[in-house]
């Protein structure tokens, strides 16, 4: 559980410190005040680019007239169930196009993957409100993040697949010489192996998420019947051996060579797969639902993900950006009750405090405005903050 958060030259914050009481935290204030920046800071306490998908160089605070952002830092103190404290920190010491994040755990430099030993943030943002009617690639990226949160090696498998896919396409579209058949065979073998592993992990995650949704049919959220559209995932869902999926992918990639070369893009493989959802009550695709219905479906999926992660050693942290905005009063109250029932630490943003009236007396309320934070007890440290890269 996060017990304190500190930012230095991050986005709109020159220096801010937020002691956290635990449980639900409501960040309320006008648009542009910096609420989402706080959620983004927490989302960086895990591998990857965070909830905005920004580069490290984009996150540094800029004064008027500054062309390049400043070196920045995010630090948090966590307290485990056993009462032990852990200090996590991330940031950059030099800015520029090649700026790379540094991660420190208890003052010692660590690989980003080690963050997953302590914290697993899960987030829902306004960009996901129409997830099921957006482009297929966005849904697959969203789903792969859900897979990765419980199975960290999935990210490396997908990265291996995508790198080999780019190299294969480069060979197929090189007009100066025919592709080396031995190298093409080797790339497709790598693609088939990594693609099969990704498909199996996705199928397992889908099964776990569907079980999480079905286990709580009493939630006042629309229930979704999830699916994965794609030959490899369909084989994995049906229980095929991974070796059979590897073989099927290899044969498919070989057959697709002429078509991919002519099209100038890769038209076959697990990168073309899609997450599907059927609104169970209405028996229609989720893509046909309103923004409010799609948001509720996504929130139910996020709650199933949090339930799934509860079995992991590291604690899930829920980040909800403007989540209550399109929910009716009953669903808002149900969401808050679910967060409390699951004993989750959740950080939520909204422009109006009354949206969170059902949490009065049960949550920590923090007013955010102009790069500052305030609550019934002082929460802002306006002095010079320490960078987590300076700790230890």
C-alpha positions in Angstrom: 0.0 0.0 0.0 1.3 3.4 -0.9 1.8 5.6 2.2 3.4 8.6 0.6 4.0 10.0 -2.9 6.6 12.7 -3.8 7.1 14.4 -7.2 9.9 16.6 -8.3 9.7 18.6 -11.6 7.2 16.1 -12.9 4.6 17.5 -15.4 2.9 20.5 -13.7 4.5 19.9 -10.3 7.7 21.7 -9.2 7.6 19.8 -5.9 4.7 18.1 -4.2 4.4 15.6 -1.4 1.3 13.6 -0.6 0.9 11.5 2.6 -1.6 8.8 1.9 -3.9 7.4 4.6 -4.7 4.2 2.7 -7.9 2.9 1.0 -9.6 5.2 -1.4 -8.1 8.6 -2.4 -10.2 11.1 -4.3 -8.3 13.8 -6.3 -10.8 16.5 -7.2 -10.3 19.8 -9.0 -10.8 21.7 -12.3 -9.6 20.5 -15.6 -5.9 21.0 -16.1 -5.2 21.2 -12.4 -2.9 18.2 -12.5 -5.0 15.3 -11.3 -4.2 13.0 -14.1 -0.5 13.9 -13.6 -0.6 12.3 -10.2 -2.1 9.1 -11.5 0.5 9.0 -14.3 3.2 9.3 -11.6 1.9 6.3 -9.8 1.5 4.4 -13.1 5.3 4.8 -13.6 6.0 2.7 -10.5 5.7 -0.3 -12.9 7.6 -1.2 -16.1 6.5 0.6 -19.3 5.5 4.1 -20.2 2.6 4.6 -17.8 -1.0 5.4 -18.5 -0.3 8.1 -21.1 2.2 6.1 -23.0 4.6 9.1 -22.9 8.4 9.0 -23.3 10.6 9.9 -20.4 11.7 13.1 -22.1 8.0 14.3 -22.3 7.4 14.2 -18.5 9.8 16.8 -17.2 8.3 20.1 -16.1 8.9 23.1 -18.3 9.1 26.8 -17.3 7.9 29.3 -19.9 10.6 29.6 -22.6 12.2 26.3 -21.8 12.5 24.1 -24.9 13.3 20.9 -23.0 11.8 19.6 -19.8 13.7 19.3 -16.6 15.0 16.1 -15.1 12.2 14.7 -13.0 11.6 12.2 -10.2 8.7 10.2 -8.7 9.1 8.5 -5.3 6.8 6.5 -3.2 7.0 4.7 0.2 5.1 1.5 0.4 4.0 -0.5 3.5 3.4 -4.2 3.1 1.0 -6.4 5.0 3.8 -7.3 7.4 4.4 -3.6 8.2 7.8 -3.4 6.4 8.4 -0.3 4.3 9.9 -0.2 0.8 11.0 2.9 -1.1 10.4 3.0 -4.8 11.8 5.7 -7.1 12.0 6.4 -10.8 13.1 9.4 -12.9 15.6 10.8 -15.3 18.9 12.6 -14.4 19.5 14.1 -17.9 16.9 15.1 -20.5 16.9 14.8 -24.3 15.6 12.4 -26.9 17.6 9.6 -25.4 16.5 10.2 -21.8 15.9 6.9 -20.0 14.2 6.2 -16.8 16.2 5.0 -13.8 14.6 2.8 -11.2 15.7 2.6 -7.5 14.4 0.3 -4.8 15.4 1.2 -1.3 18.1 3.4 -2.8 19.6 0.7 -5.0 19.5 0.8 -8.8 17.3 -2.0 -10.0 15.9 -3.3 -13.4 12.3 -1.9 -14.0 10.9 -5.4 -13.9 11.7 -5.5 -10.2 9.0 -3.0 -9.5 6.4 -5.7 -10.1 7.6 -7.4 -6.9 6.1 -4.5 -5.0 3.3 -2.9 -6.9 1.0 -3.6 -9.9 -1.0 -0.5 -10.9 -4.2 -1.1 -13.0 -5.8 1.9 -14.6 -8.9 3.0 -16.5 -8.8 6.3 -18.5 -11.3 8.3 -20.5 -9.6 7.1 -23.7 -10.9 3.6 -22.9 -14.6 4.8 -22.8 -15.1 3.5 -26.3 -12.5 0.7 -26.2 -14.8 -1.8 -28.0 -15.5 0.5 -30.9 -11.9 1.8 -31.2 -9.3 0.4 -33.5 -8.5 -3.3 -33.1 -4.8 -2.6 -32.3 -5.8 -0.4 -29.3 -7.9 -3.2 -27.8 -5.1 -5.7 -28.3 -2.6 -3.4 -26.6 -5.1 -2.9 -23.7 -5.5 -6.6 -23.3 -1.8 -7.3 -23.5 -1.3 -4.9 -20.6 -3.8 -7.0 -18.6 -1.9 -10.2 -19.5 1.4 -8.6 -18.6 0.3 -7.4 -15.2 -0.1 -11.0 -14.0 2.6 -12.6 -16.3 5.5 -10.2 -16.7 7.3 -12.3 -19.2 4.5 -11.7 -21.7 5.9 -8.3 -22.5 9.2 -9.7 -23.5 7.5 -12.4 -25.6 5.4 -9.8 -27.5 8.5 -7.6 -27.9 10.4 -10.6 -29.5 7.5 -11.3 -31.8 7.2 -7.6 -32.9 10.9 -7.3 -33.6 11.0 -10.4 -35.7 7.9 -9.3 -37.5 9.5 -6.0 -38.5 12.6 -7.7 -39.7 10.6 -10.2 -41.8 8.6 -7.5 -43.4 11.8 -5.6 -44.2 13.2 -8.6 -46.0 9.9 -9.2 -47.9 9.7 -5.6 -49.1 13.3 -5.1 -50.0 13.2 -4.3 -53.8 17.0 -4.4 -54.1 17.4 -8.1 -53.6 15.4 -11.3 -53.0 15.0 -12.3 -49.3 17.5 -14.7 -47.9 15.4 -17.9 -47.5 17.4 -19.2 -44.6 17.1 -16.0 -42.7 13.4 -15.8 -43.6 12.8 -19.3 -42.3 14.6 -18.5 -39.1 12.6 -15.3 -38.5 9.3 -17.2 -39.1 10.4 -19.9 -36.7 11.0 -17.2 -34.1 7.6 -15.6 -34.9 5.8 -18.9 -34.6 7.4 -19.7 -31.3 6.9 -16.3 -29.7 3.4 -15.9 -31.3 2.3 -19.2 -29.9 3.5 -18.3 -26.4 1.7 -15.0 -26.6 -1.5 -16.7 -27.7 -1.4 -19.2 -24.9 -0.9 -16.4 -22.3 -3.7 -14.4 -23.8 -6.1 -17.4 -23.7 -5.2 -18.1 -20.1 -5.7 -14.5 -19.1 -9.1 -14.4 -20.9 -10.2 -17.5 -19.0 -9.2 -15.9 -15.7 -10.8 -12.6 -16.5 -14.1 -14.2 -17.6 -14.1 -16.2 -14.4 -13.7 -13.0 -12.4 -16.6 -11.4 -14.2 -18.9 -14.4 -13.8 -18.1 -14.8 -10.1 -19.6 -11.4 -9.4 -22.8 -11.4 -11.5 -24.4 -9.4 -8.7 -22.4 -6.3 -9.6 -24.7 -3.6 -11.1 -22.4 -3.4 -14.2 -23.2 -5.0 -17.6 -21.7 -8.4 -17.8 -19.5 -9.2 -20.8 -18.8 -12.5 -22.5 -15.2 -12.1 -23.6 -13.5 -13.7 -26.6 -10.3 -13.6 -28.7 -10.6 -13.5 -32.4 -7.5 -14.9 -34.1 -6.4 -18.4 -35.3 -3.7 -18.8 -32.7 -5.7 -17.6 -29.8 -8.7 -19.7 -30.9 -6.6 -22.8 -31.0 -5.2 -22.0 -27.5 -8.7 -21.3 -26.1 -9.8 -24.7 -27.5 -7.0 -26.4 -25.6 -4.5 -27.1 -28.5 -0.9 -27.9 -27.6 1.5 -25.1 -27.9 3.5 -27.2 -30.4 0.5 -27.4 -32.7 0.0 -23.7 -32.5 3.7 -23.2 -33.4 3.3 -25.4 -36.4 0.1 -23.7 -37.6 1.6 -20.3 -37.3 4.7 -21.3 -39.2 2.7 -22.7 -42.1 0.5 -19.6 -42.1 3.4 -17.2 -42.2 5.0 -19.2 -45.1 1.8 -19.0 -47.1 1.4 -15.3 -46.4 4.8 -14.3 -47.8 3.5 -13.2 -51.3 0.5 -11.4 -49.9 2.5 -9.6 -47.2 5.2 -8.6 -49.8 2.6 -7.2 -52.1 0.7 -5.4 -49.4 3.7 -4.0 -47.7 2.4 -5.1 -44.3 2.0 -8.2 -42.3 -1.5 -9.6 -42.6 -1.2 -12.8 -40.7 -0.3 -13.6 -37.1 -1.2 -12.9 -33.5 -0.6 -9.2 -33.9 -3.8 -9.2 -36.0 -5.9 -10.7 -33.1 -8.7 -8.9 -31.4 -10.4 -8.8 -28.0 -14.2 -9.2 -28.4 -17.0 -8.6 -25.9 -20.7 -9.4 -26.0 -23.1 -7.4 -23.8 -24.6 -10.4 -22.2 -27.9 -8.8 -21.1 -28.6 -7.2 -24.4 -27.0 -10.0 -26.5 -25.2 -7.6 -28.8 -21.6 -6.6 -29.4 -20.1 -4.2 -26.9 -19.1 -1.9 -29.8 -22.8 -1.1 -30.3 -23.2 0.2 -26.8 -23.2 3.8 -25.7 -20.1 5.4 -24.1 -21.6 4.9 -20.7 -22.3 1.2 -21.4 -18.8 0.7 -22.8 -17.3 2.5 -19.8 -19.2 0.2 -17.4 -18.1 -2.9 -19.3 -14.5 -1.8 -19.1 -14.8 -1.0 -15.4 -16.2 -4.5 -14.8 -13.3 -5.9 -16.7 -10.8 -3.8 -14.6 -12.4 -5.1 -11.4 -12.0 -8.6 -12.7 -8.4 -7.9 -13.4 -7.9 -6.5 -9.8 -9.5 -9.7 -8.4 -7.2 -11.8 -10.6 -4.1 -9.8 -9.4 -5.1 -10.2 -5.7 -3.5 -13.7 -5.9 -0.2 -12.2 -6.9 2.5 -11.3 -4.3 2.5 -7.6 -5.2 -0.5 -5.5 -4.4 -2.7 -4.1 -7.1 -3.4 -0.4 -7.0 -6.4 0.9 -8.9 -6.1 4.2 -10.8 -9.4 5.6 -12.2 -9.2 8.8 -14.2 -12.6 10.5 -14.4 -14.2 7.1 -14.0 -17.5 8.2 -12.3 -18.2 10.8 -15.0 -20.5 8.6 -17.2 -21.8 6.4 -14.4 -25.2 6.9 -12.9 -25.5 7.3 -9.1 -26.3 3.6 -8.4 -23.3 2.4 -10.4 -21.0 5.0 -8.9 -22.0 3.8 -5.4 -21.6 0.2 -6.4 -18.1 0.9 -7.7 -17.1 2.6 -4.5 -18.6 -0.3 -2.4 -16.6 -2.8 -4.6 -13.4 -0.9 -4.0 -14.0 -1.0 -0.3 -15.1 -4.7 -0.3 -11.9 -5.7 -2.1 -9.8 -3.7 0.3 -8.2 -1.9 -2.6 -6.1 1.1 -2.5 -7.6 3.3 -5.3 -6.8 6.7 -6.6 -9.7 8.4 -8.4 -10.0 11.8 -10.1 -13.0 14.0 -10.9 -13.8 17.6 -11.5 -16.6 17.7 -8.8 -16.4 16.5 -5.3 -20.1 15.7 -5.1 -19.6 12.9 -7.7 -17.9 11.1 -4.8 -20.5 11.9 -2.2 -21.0 8.1 -1.4 -17.4 8.1 -0.3 -17.7 10.9 2.3 -16.2 9.7 5.5 -14.7 6.6 3.8 -12.0 8.2 1.6 -9.2 10.7 1.7 -10.2 13.8 -0.3 -7.5 15.9 -1.9 -8.2 19.2 -3.7 -5.9 19.7 -6.7 -5.4 23.1 -8.2 -2.6 24.9 -9.9 0.1 22.3 -9.2 -0.8 22.2 -5.5 -2.6 19.7 -3.2 -4.7 20.4 -0.1 -6.9 18.4 2.2 -8.2 18.7 5.8 -4.6 18.1 6.9 -1.7 19.8 5.1 -0.4 17.5 2.3 1.8 19.8 0.3 5.6 20.0 0.6 6.6 23.1 -1.4 10.3 22.9 -0.5 12.9 21.3 -2.7 12.1 17.7 -3.2 14.7 14.9 -3.2 15.1 12.9 -6.4 14.7 9.1 -5.9 17.8 8.8 -7.9 19.6 10.6 -5.1 18.4 8.3 -2.4 20.7 5.9 -0.5 
